[in-house]
Amino acid sequence: MQPVVHFKNVNKSYGALTAVDDLDLAIAPGQFVTLLGPSGCGKSTTLRMLGGFDSPTTGEIYLEGKPISHLPPNKRNVNIVFQDYALFPHLTVGRNIAFGLELKGMGSAAIHRRVGELLALVSLEDHAERMPAQLSGGQRQRVALMRALAPDPNVLLLDEPLSALDAKLRQQMQIELKSIQKKTGKTFIFVTHDQEEALTMSDVIVVMNKGRIEQMGGPDELYARPRSRFVANFIGQSNFLEGTVASVSDGIAAVEWRGNLVRADVNGTSPIPGDHVTVALRPEAVFCLSRKPEDRPSLKARIDQRVFKGAHTSLTVMLDNGSALVAQIDPVALSHIEGDDVWVGWRDSDAVLLAK
Amino acid sequence: MRTYFNDLPKTALGASYWIFAVYLVLPLALMMAMSFKDANFIAFPIGNWTLSWYGKVVQDKQFLEASLYSIGIALATTVSATIIGVWIALLVSAENIWGKAVIFALACLPAVVPGLINAISMRIFIRAVDIPTGTFAIILAHTVHAVPFVVIMVLTRLRSMPANLVDAARDLGADPFIAFLRVTIPYLMPALFGGMIFCVLTSIDDFVRTFFLGGYQPTLPMLIFAKVQGGMSPEINAMATIVLVVTTAVGVYAEHITRRSRS
């Protein structure tokens, strides 16, 4: 399938600063794609280049196969939802949504119908005559979304649109956004620094760092199989075990880690014995038992800190080899407190080798 | 005792404010009171009260002509100063403009140059480029004087404008001109309105520039000045009172509108 958006070797630099570094990114139509990364990683610049507010220093951007880098924003069939919504303060909600339709030369009856449909989509039918200042944050967000969708763009761009909302509303809007994306079948490109937003809504997450793509894939894949320390740390939490590869067989590497031999999935890398590697291990993949299990490998440890987190409890345990591990456990299953001895371990496939 | 001393600065401030307020209002009140005096000289006591001076003023052809002339000049000044002022404000607020600070400083210069100096230099200038004294020259001078105020008001408003508003309009299909017309101008409206009222009031009020650049036809301040030279009379007070009431009304109305559109 032809990608709806294709960045080909796109670079963007501001003087000596490189914002986007040789970006190669193809986005399939109809997907909810999230550009995820810390501030300054180039995700917003990428979005602005697609919207037409910045132009690549070198390289080309294709929209449905046609190069668009030279086109001004008003000549591109993409629309953007801005972080601060940018609703026109002097126009009513209805006129805000109609803005793009009027410029397209649509007749007033057709505009009226379309605005009605769009407002119904977000249950704001009776707010058409309100001014933006009279709306709540969530309502403004919905109006900005509908205004951007009104001209029927090929691709909808969303620039951290949920960051101004409080936590409850943000979760609600995540579900709503995803459902609108499904209903309309449009390609959504969503920019955020919030990993939870990315995991909740995306079909594909593109993790960016220092102007480059760090890793790209489905949320479950990125979570379970991070390729780099950056991704493993940015999405969720991880323990990192640094050691030397002792042997490799059947996609499982045995790693010499501070006097212990631990096992981890090679995760697409091809390590050879003697390589220095980092193993990433999710806290929830670590089990803690009061007695040494017979059927699987485990290490002896002492509980250093026990923190109640509601749904789960976080344990920091100190191993005999002097390293700390964070484990996430069911508080009911293990009642041990600080200073108690436990046995910790994990399934071989839950620990992964990192490529860098 | 303690509270008395603590409150002393506050009390002193309050009291001095009221003294100032009285000083501000009393001359105006006196002027207005005298316009109702039934005699052709100004002195206490007022004695009999009359409205006849107002009757005389509104039938005074000279007064009416001067008023219309002043209003015409004020309107022309407002239009030209607003256009030039908005243009300069946009220039100064735009990115990638070389010499922004210089443009801004030059635009604001007329606000700080003394009126008399301004008037004399303008007189020399129009002489040099062969513009006759009269209506056009007056409008020219009033415009130069009014532009800085428009620039500052518009610039203040522009700086509070989210940059994304124009981007959003562009994104939705507007070219730069349409975006300016449909988003920037409506956003600037309160500042434009305030600036325009200010232009009208400074133009109507101006005496020095008009005096140096005017022709034979008198504006309102020139007419009143001429009449004062012939001796004070309650008729002049009546004229001044009318001007005061009208301009105050315009100012209060403008303040009201600006305040409403900001909230």
Interface residues (C-beta under 8 A of the other chain):
Chain A: G51 G52 F53 P72 P73 N74 N79 I80 F82 Q83 D84 A86 L87 F88 P89 H90 L91 F99 G100 L103 K104 R147 A148 P151
Chain B: P162 N164 L165 D167 A168 A169 R170 D171 L172 G173 A174 D175 I178 R182 V183 P186 Y187 M189
